[in-house]
Amino acid sequence: MIFEWRHYNGTDEEREAAKYILGNASCLKKASFYSKSARKRDILKELESVARGSKTCMLVFE
């Protein structure tokens, strides 16, 4: 399974939803997040720190 989130801005609601998806999607192979936010680096660090439900999930952030 592949997941894509376009226009990800890292709001509180988006972060909670992203953490839930990454943490509970046991069949996820790739999760891609696309953002134009000035805080891209901080957002990426936060997403990388989330424990993933799938051991094979590759995180892509652009």
C-alpha positions in Angstrom: 0.0 0.0 0.0 1.2 3.5 -0.9 0.0 6.7 0.9 0.4 10.2 -0.4 -0.5 13.5 1.4 -0.2 16.6 -0.8 -0.2 20.1 0.7 0.9 18.8 4.2 1.5 21.9 6.4 2.1 20.2 9.8 -0.8 21.7 11.7 -1.8 20.0 14.9 -4.7 18.2 13.3 -2.5 17.0 10.4 0.3 15.9 12.7 -2.1 13.8 14.7 -3.6 12.2 11.6 -0.2 11.5 10.1 1.0 9.9 13.4 -2.1 7.7 13.4 -1.7 6.6 9.8 2.0 5.9 10.1 1.6 4.1 13.4 -1.3 1.9 12.5 -0.9 1.1 8.8 0.8 -2.3 9.1 0.9 -2.9 5.3 2.2 0.5 4.3 5.2 0.3 1.9 5.7 4.0 1.2 4.3 7.2 2.8 4.9 10.4 0.8 4.3 13.9 2.2 4.5 17.0 0.0 4.8 20.4 1.6 5.6 24.0 0.7 5.9 25.0 4.3 8.9 27.1 5.4 9.2 24.6 8.4 9.9 21.6 6.1 13.0 20.5 8.0 11.2 20.6 11.4 8.2 18.7 9.9 10.4 16.1 8.4 12.2 15.5 11.7 8.9 15.1 13.5 7.6 12.6 10.9 10.8 10.6 11.0 10.5 10.2 14.8 7.0 8.6 14.5 7.0 4.8 15.2 5.7 3.1 12.1 3.3 0.2 12.1 5.0 -1.3 9.1 8.7 -2.3 9.4 9.1 -1.8 5.6 7.5 1.6 5.3 9.7 4.1 3.4 9.1 7.8 4.3 9.4 10.3 1.5 9.1 14.1 2.2 9.3 16.7 -0.6 
